Amino acid sequence: MGYVAVPVPMLDATNTVVTILFMVLPIVALFFGAGHEWDIKFAIAVVIVGVLFHVGGTELVKMAEGPVAKGVLRAAAQAGLVTWCMGAGAALATLLKDRNMLLPIAAFLALFDMWLVFAPEGFVQKAMSGGNAPISLEAAAYAIPRMFSDSAQDAAIAKGYASDLAFVGPADLLFLGMFFVALYKFQMRPKETFRAIAPVLVIYLAIVLKFPDVWLGPIRLSALPALLPIGITVLWVNRKEFKLLPDERAITIGLLALGIPFVIWRIIVSQPGPEPIPPPPSVVWSPPFDKSEKDLFRDYKF
């Protein structure tokens, strides 16, 4: 894509199509991959292959010479990311013994993702602010690219691949894969869930891209936790499949009762206060008066 330019009038429409395509493709891959008969050994093998492509491609991009090599290696790294997320999600799903466990897991993941995205010590906030994040978003996350016009194409070619428009965290792909595998495993509603979750995530991403500077209280729409709509959609579509025992219901309610207030408190108290307005600089006023008049204003400053 770094070699393809489109006319300026078509740029917005083209980027909309590209964004939807790159958002839906990994969801499709995870959905079809989840239909495989997974066991823990095969899942671990898939994780190893995916990590080799992801980490290897990411490191080789830094050493590669030439834009073509950089672009191919980046693409391989991105494919490896989706691959190991599929394997890791499937490995977790093989450990589940009961479909009812999806309820507390979905609740926990949604709360944990909100902490990762909104809290200042979370990975997303550190990476976006340039803090001490263990790894950059470009290296760790699934990237959704954007197209260029002729005026910006040279920069893309020099880099070797299209610029990144948005990022999807690996945890979102990993646990989406886990949910799909679990839905197949327990013979729930994987196809209905897929048909619902793809448009939900596309709309969710559109909100992030369309309103990056909008604040809803302490929450800025430039980054939103994707595991929240993933969990809600999975549970809603499959709501008739769950029959909780008393202890399972107590665990879920207790988790929500403790987790929701904590996450809300952490988001609110961690927001920075308004920055103080610096005083205006002191400027010496030297109007074009004659010497006698200038003496009257020699100590005047504003």
C-alpha positions, 0 to 999 in steps of 0.5 A, a space after each residue: 500500500 505504500 506504493 499506491 496513491 489515490 486522487 485526493 477527492 477519493 481519499 476519504 472513501 478509499 480509507 473508509 473501505 481500507 479501514 473496514 477491510 483491515 478490521 474485518 479480515 482478522 475477525 474472519 480469520 479468527 472465526 474460521 480458525 476457531 472452527 478447527 478441532 483444537 487441542 493444547 498441543 496444536 494450540 501451542 504449536 500455532 503460538 510458536 509459529 506466530 511468535 516467530 513470524 511476529 517477533 522475527 519480522 518486527 526485528 528484521 524490519 529494523 535491519 532491512 534495506 529497501 522499502 520492498 523488504 520492509 513492507 514484506 517483513 512488516 506484513 509477515 509480522 502482522 500475520 504472525 501477530 494474528 496467528 499467535 493470538 489465535 493459538 493463545 486464545 484457543 489454548 485458553 479455550 481448551 482449558 474451559 470446562 463449562 460454558 458458564 465460565 464465559 460470563 465471569 471471564 467476559 466481565 473480568 476481561 472488560 474491566 481489565 481492558 478498561 484499566 489497560 486503556 484508561 489508567 495512566 499506568 496501563 500499557 495503552 496510556 504509557 505507549 500513547 504518552 511516550 512513557 516507559 511502555 515495555 514495547 511500542 504500539 507499532 511493534 505490539 499491536 495489529 495496525 490498520 493502515 491508511 492510503 495516501 494522496 500523491 502529495 504524501 506518497 513519497 514518505 510512505 515509499 521511503 518507509 516501505 509500508 503505509 502509515 498506521 491509522 489505528 491499532 488493535 491490541 493483541 489482547 482483543 484478538 487473543 480473547 476474541 479467538 478464545 470466545 470463538 473457540 469456546 462457542 464452537 466447543 460448547 456448541 453455542 452460537 458462533 456464527 450468530 456471534 460473528 455476524 454481530 461482532 464484526 459490525 460492532 467492532 467496525 462501528 467502535 473503530 469508526 467512533 475512535 477515528 471520527 471523534 478522537 478529541 471528544 471527551 465523555 467526562 474523564 474518557 477520551 474517545 481517541 482510545 477505547 477498550 475493545 474487550 468491552 463491546 466484544 464481551 457484551 456482544 458475545 454474552 448478549 448473542 448467547 444469553 439463552 445458552 447460560 444457566 448459572 449455578 448459585 456459586 457461579 452467579 455469586 462469582 459473577 455478581 461479586 466480580 462486577 460489584 468490586 471491579 466496576 467501582 474500582 475501575 471507575 475510581 481509578 479512571 477518575 482520580 488518575 485524570 490530570 488537572 488543567 495545566 496552569 496558564 503561563 504568564 505573558 512574556 514581559 515586553 519592553 515598549 519602545 514607541 517611536 517618540 522623540 527623546 524627551 517623550 521616551 524618557 517618560 516611558 523608560 520604565 514602562 513594561 507590559 
